[in-house]
Amino acid sequence: MVATLLSGCYLKSVHPLVTDSDLVLIEGLDGRYESEDQRWTFINDPAKIPDLNIADMTFDGEEEEETPNYYIVLFENLQDISSDTTYFIGKIGSFNNHYFLDMFLFDLSGSSNFMDAHKFPVHTFSRIRLDGNDLSIQFFEDSWLEDQIDNNRIRIKHESTEDGILVTASTKELQRFVNKYADEEDAFDDAMILTRKES
Protein backbone atom coordinates (compact mmCIF):
# COMPACT_ATOMS: atom_id res chain seq x y z
CA MET A 1 0.00 0.00 0.00
CA VAL A 2 2.83 2.37 0.83
CA ALA A 3 4.29 1.82 -2.62
CA THR A 4 0.91 2.49 -4.19
CA LEU A 5 0.07 5.42 -1.97
CA LEU A 6 3.37 7.23 -2.14
CA SER A 7 4.40 6.39 -5.70
CA GLY A 8 1.07 5.59 -7.33
CA CYS A 9 -1.70 7.61 -8.93
CA TYR A 10 -2.25 9.99 -6.03
CA LEU A 11 -1.17 13.60 -5.88
CA LYS A 12 2.05 13.90 -3.91
CA SER A 13 3.46 17.11 -2.44
CA VAL A 14 6.71 18.23 -0.90
CA HIS A 15 4.91 20.65 1.42
CA PRO A 16 1.98 20.02 3.76
CA LEU A 17 -1.55 21.17 3.01
CA VAL A 18 -2.57 21.47 6.65
CA THR A 19 -0.60 23.66 9.05
CA ASP A 20 -0.74 23.45 12.83
CA SER A 21 -3.00 26.53 12.90
CA ASP A 22 -5.46 24.81 10.51
CA LEU A 23 -5.86 21.60 12.51
CA VAL A 24 -9.36 20.35 13.21
CA LEU A 25 -10.70 17.12 14.63
CA ILE A 26 -13.73 15.33 13.20
CA GLU A 27 -16.10 14.40 16.00
CA GLY A 28 -16.44 10.64 16.21
CA LEU A 29 -13.65 9.83 13.74
CA ASP A 30 -11.59 7.84 16.27
CA GLY A 31 -11.89 4.15 15.55
CA ARG A 32 -11.31 1.32 13.10
CA TYR A 33 -12.81 1.22 9.61
CA GLU A 34 -12.69 -1.62 7.10
CA SER A 35 -13.46 -2.49 3.51
CA GLU A 36 -12.97 -5.93 1.97
CA ASP A 37 -9.24 -5.38 1.53
CA GLN A 38 -8.20 -2.51 3.83
CA ARG A 39 -8.32 -1.51 7.48
CA TRP A 40 -7.76 2.10 8.56
CA THR A 41 -7.54 3.05 12.24
CA PHE A 42 -7.67 6.67 13.41
CA ILE A 43 -6.39 7.37 16.93
CA ASN A 44 -6.63 10.74 18.64
CA ASP A 45 -7.42 9.68 22.20
CA PRO A 46 -4.08 9.78 24.09
CA ALA A 47 -5.05 6.72 26.12
CA LYS A 48 -5.31 4.70 22.91
CA ILE A 49 -2.14 5.90 21.20
CA PRO A 50 0.30 2.97 21.17
CA ASP A 51 3.75 3.39 22.66
CA LEU A 52 5.87 4.16 19.60
CA ASN A 53 9.40 5.39 19.16
CA ILE A 54 9.53 7.03 15.75
CA ALA A 55 12.75 8.74 14.75
CA ASP A 56 12.85 11.89 16.94
CA MET A 57 9.22 11.55 18.06
CA THR A 58 7.98 9.50 21.00
CA PHE A 59 4.33 8.60 21.50
CA ASP A 60 3.46 7.23 24.93
CA GLY A 61 -0.26 6.98 25.55
CA GLU A 62 0.20 6.70 29.30
CA GLU A 63 2.21 9.92 29.55
CA GLU A 64 0.22 11.97 27.04
CA GLU A 65 -1.73 14.58 29.03
CA GLU A 66 -3.50 16.57 26.33
CA THR A 67 -5.41 15.34 23.31
CA PRO A 68 -3.30 16.13 20.23
CA ASN A 69 -4.87 17.97 17.30
CA TYR A 70 -3.88 15.26 14.82
CA TYR A 71 -4.37 11.55 14.37
CA ILE A 72 -2.14 8.53 14.33
CA VAL A 73 -3.38 6.61 11.28
CA LEU A 74 -2.70 2.89 11.02
CA PHE A 75 -3.14 1.16 7.66
CA GLU A 76 -3.40 -2.61 7.20
CA ASN A 77 -3.64 -4.55 3.95
CA LEU A 78 -6.20 -7.29 4.64
CA GLN A 79 -5.33 -9.14 1.43
CA ASP A 80 -1.74 -9.67 2.56
CA ILE A 81 -1.62 -10.93 6.13
CA SER A 82 2.18 -10.99 6.00
CA SER A 83 2.41 -7.22 5.48
CA ASP A 84 3.22 -4.96 8.41
CA THR A 85 0.98 -2.21 9.72
CA THR A 86 1.91 1.15 8.17
CA TYR A 87 1.87 4.24 10.38
CA PHE A 88 1.04 7.79 9.30
CA ILE A 89 0.53 11.14 10.94
CA GLY A 90 -2.85 12.41 9.76
CA LYS A 91 -3.70 16.11 9.97
CA ILE A 92 -7.15 17.36 8.99
CA GLY A 93 -8.10 20.83 7.78
CA SER A 94 -11.33 22.31 6.44
CA PHE A 95 -11.25 23.84 2.96
CA ASN A 96 -14.29 25.07 1.00
CA ASN A 97 -16.68 23.22 3.34
CA HIS A 98 -14.85 19.90 2.96
CA TYR A 99 -12.51 18.10 5.32
CA PHE A 100 -9.12 17.17 3.89
CA LEU A 101 -6.72 14.63 5.33
CA ASP A 102 -3.00 15.40 4.93
CA MET A 103 -1.01 12.22 5.57
CA PHE A 104 2.68 11.58 5.75
CA LEU A 105 4.53 8.40 6.53
CA PHE A 106 6.87 8.20 9.45
CA ASP A 107 9.75 5.85 10.01
CA LEU A 108 9.50 3.50 12.97
CA SER A 109 13.13 2.50 12.81
CA GLY A 110 14.68 5.90 13.42
CA SER A 111 17.49 4.70 11.16
CA SER A 112 19.81 7.26 9.63
CA ASN A 113 21.83 5.08 7.30
CA PHE A 114 22.88 6.10 3.79
CA MET A 115 19.91 4.47 2.06
CA ASP A 116 17.39 6.08 4.41
CA ALA A 117 18.97 9.48 3.79
CA HIS A 118 17.76 9.18 0.19
CA LYS A 119 14.14 8.52 1.02
CA PHE A 120 12.08 11.58 0.17
CA PRO A 121 9.10 12.34 2.44
CA VAL A 122 5.89 13.37 0.71
CA HIS A 123 2.38 14.34 1.70
CA THR A 124 -0.78 12.96 0.15
CA PHE A 125 -4.16 14.69 0.37
CA SER A 126 -7.63 13.25 0.38
CA ARG A 127 -11.15 14.55 0.81
CA ILE A 128 -12.62 12.79 3.82
CA ARG A 129 -16.19 12.49 5.06
CA LEU A 130 -17.69 10.64 7.99
CA ASP A 131 -21.35 9.73 7.54
CA GLY A 132 -22.60 7.69 10.47
CA ASN A 133 -20.48 4.53 10.45
CA ASP A 134 -19.24 5.03 6.88
CA LEU A 135 -15.95 6.76 6.15
CA SER A 136 -15.32 8.04 2.62
CA ILE A 137 -11.76 8.77 1.51
CA GLN A 138 -11.07 10.30 -1.92
CA PHE A 139 -7.49 11.01 -2.94
CA PHE A 140 -6.58 13.77 -5.39
CA GLU A 141 -5.70 12.03 -8.64
CA ASP A 142 -2.41 13.12 -10.15
CA SER A 143 -3.43 12.05 -13.68
CA TRP A 144 -6.15 14.72 -13.56
CA LEU A 145 -3.63 17.33 -12.43
CA GLU A 146 -1.15 16.23 -15.09
CA ASP A 147 -3.82 16.62 -17.77
CA GLN A 148 -4.75 20.09 -16.49
CA ILE A 149 -1.10 21.16 -16.51
CA ASP A 150 -0.47 19.71 -19.99
CA ASN A 151 -3.47 21.65 -21.34
CA ASN A 152 -2.48 24.89 -19.57
CA ARG A 153 -5.63 24.91 -17.43
CA ILE A 154 -3.76 24.92 -14.12
CA ARG A 155 -0.49 26.48 -13.12
CA ILE A 156 1.05 25.09 -9.98
CA LYS A 157 4.69 24.58 -9.09
CA HIS A 158 5.65 20.96 -9.71
CA GLU A 159 8.21 18.52 -11.05
CA SER A 160 7.44 15.70 -13.45
CA THR A 161 8.81 12.36 -12.31
CA GLU A 162 8.57 8.81 -13.63
CA ASP A 163 5.87 8.24 -10.99
CA GLY A 164 3.83 11.28 -12.04
CA ILE A 165 3.58 14.82 -10.73
CA LEU A 166 5.40 15.92 -7.57
CA VAL A 167 3.88 19.20 -6.41
CA THR A 168 6.44 21.67 -5.06
CA ALA A 169 4.06 24.58 -4.40
CA SER A 170 4.06 26.23 -0.99
CA THR A 171 1.43 25.42 1.61
CA LYS A 172 -0.41 28.69 0.87
CA GLU A 173 -0.51 27.87 -2.84
CA LEU A 174 -1.73 24.35 -2.05
CA GLN A 175 -4.53 25.73 0.09
CA ARG A 176 -5.64 28.08 -2.70
CA PHE A 177 -5.57 25.12 -5.10
CA VAL A 178 -7.62 22.90 -2.79
CA ASN A 179 -10.15 25.65 -2.05
CA LYS A 180 -10.64 26.17 -5.79
CA TYR A 181 -10.99 22.49 -6.77
CA ALA A 182 -12.54 20.95 -3.64
CA ASP A 183 -15.85 20.48 -5.50
CA GLU A 184 -14.31 19.25 -8.77
CA GLU A 185 -15.30 15.57 -8.82
CA ASP A 186 -12.97 14.74 -11.73
CA ALA A 187 -10.03 15.84 -9.58
CA PHE A 188 -10.53 12.93 -7.20
CA ASP A 189 -10.14 9.19 -7.43
CA ASP A 190 -13.17 7.00 -6.74
CA ALA A 191 -14.14 7.10 -3.09
CA MET A 192 -13.00 4.33 -0.80
CA ILE A 193 -15.90 3.52 1.51
CA LEU A 194 -14.95 1.94 4.82
CA THR A 195 -17.31 0.88 7.59
CA ARG A 196 -16.69 1.32 11.30
CA LYS A 197 -15.89 -1.89 13.16
CA GLU A 198 -16.21 -2.32 16.89
CA SER A 199 -12.93 -3.04 18.66
N, C-alpha and C positions, 0 to 999 in steps of 0.2 A: 504494500500500500504506500509506503514511504516513497518508493521509486516512482509509483504512479502519481502520487500527490505532488511530489516536489520536482519531478521531471516530466510529468505527463501533460495533459491538455488543459491544465488549469493555469490561470494568470498567476505569475510569480513576480514578486517585487523585492527590491533591495531594501526599501524603507517600509516602516509600518504604516498601516492605515489609521490605526487607533492609537492615540497618545494617552498618557496617564490621565490627562485632564478630561478626556472624552469617555472614560470608562463607565459602563453601566452594567448592571446585573439584570438578568431576565428572571422575574419572579417564578419560582417553581422549576427552573431549568435543571437544578442539581438532580443527578440520577443517571440511570443506565438505560440506553435506548438500543434497540436491535432491529435489523432487517434480516433477510435470509442469510446474508453473507458477511455482515459487519456488526460490530458492537462498538458504540461510542459511550463513554462515561464522562460526565461533567461533574467536577468536584469544586465547590466553593466553600463549603462548610469546613472550617479548620480542623474540627474533630475527625473528619473523614479523609483529610489529606494524608496519603501514605508518607512514611518516613523515607525521604529520597535525598541522596546526595548527588547533585547535578552540577558538575563543573564548579563554579564559584557560588552556587546557590544551594541552600539547604532548606528542605521542607520538613518540618517536624510537627505533625498534627497536635501532639500533646503540648508543645511549647507555644504554638501559635495563639496569640491572645485576641487579635482582631480579625474579622472576616476580610480577606483580601478582595480587591475589586476586579479580580480576574479569575479564570478557571484553570484548573489542571484538567487537561483533556486526554483521556486514555483511549487509544484505538486498538481494536482486536479484529484480525481477519478470521472469521469463523469457518472459512473454507480451507484454511491451512492451520491445523491445530499445532503444528510445529513452530509456527512463527511467534516471535516475542511480541509482547504488548509494546506499542509505540506511544511515547509521551510527548505532549505538546503543551505550551502555554497558550491559552485562548483568551483573547481580549475582545470585548464586544463594545461597539459604538452604535449610535443611532444616526442614520443619514437618510434624509428625505423620507421620513416616516417608516423606514425599514431598519431592522437590526442587522448589523454585519459582524461576522466573526473573523478576526484577524488571528491566524494561527502560525506559530513557528515552532519548529522542532528543537528540543534541547537534548544534549548529550549526557547520558547517564554515567558514562565512564570517566568524564573529567580528564580524558587523555589529552596530551599536548604533543603527540609525536608528529613527525614530518608529514605523514599522510593526512592526519586530522587537520593540520594547518592549512591544507588545500581544500577543505570542505567549505563551501560557500553557503552561509545561512540565508534563507529566503522566507518571505511571508506569503501566505496564500489567503485570499479573501473569499468569503461566501456570505450570501444572504441567508439569514436563519430565521425561522419562525416556529414558535411553539403553539400548538393548537390542541388543547387538552392533553392527551397522552401521545400525540403525534408530533414528531420533530422533523421539520423540513430543512434540508441543507442544500443550497444551490451555489456551486462555485462559479465565479467568473470564468468564461471560456476564452482561452487565449487565441483560438482560431478566429473567433469573432473579432477580437481586437486586431489581430494581424490583418484581417480583411479590411477593417476600417482604416488602418494605417496605410495599407497598400493602395487604397482608393482615395487617399487624402481626405477622409471624412473626420478623422481624429488626429490631433497632434498631441503626443505625450512622449516624454523622454523615455527612451528604451534602447535596448541592444537586441539584435537578432542572434539567436544561438541555434545550435542544431536541435535543441529541445523546444524551440519556439521563442516567444517574446519574453525578455527579462525587463521588466519596467524599472527604470532608474529615477523616475520622478520623485520629487520631495513629498513628504507627508501632506503638506497643504495642497499640492497639485493633485495627489491621489484623492483627497477628500472632495475636491471640486469635481473630479472625474466621477466618483461614486455618486455624489449628489445629483449629477446630471443624468447618469445612466441607470440609476437604481430601479427605475420602472421599465427598462428596456429588456423585455423577455428574451430576445435573441442573444443578449449579452451573457446569458447564463446557461450553464449545462442543465440537463434534466434534473429535477429535484430528487434527492434521495429522501425517502420517507422512512423514518425509524419510529418504532413504537416503544413507549416506556415499559420497562420490565421491573417487577418488584425484586428487591435484593434478597 
